Amino acid sequence: MDKNMTEAQKLHVKCAWQDLTEGLTITDSANSVEFETGLWTTVKPTFHPEKCKQCLLCAPACPDSCIPVVDCKRGEFDLAHCKGCGICVASCPFGAITMEVDD
């Protein structure tokens, strides 16, 4: 096994159990992109652009950085990493985000 692999990368390959951390604990930093944690939730935020005033209060409120901002405008949710906590809904004073049950 490649000694330069991160702990997260080791989870996606066949390897000996001795090469994994105890309890599959991931001790590497900045590895959340490698995991699609959005698959864990049963609810998801829905963006209503017609109500959005581009105040961008929602973006820094998201604990998983699932609201991209490009050229000072918010984009669609990164649902692959959204855990459905609803903090973005509470942070939006214009009702431009609602939580929906995932199909």
Order of alpha helices (4+ residues) and beta strands (2+ residues): alpha-beta-alpha-beta-beta-alpha-beta
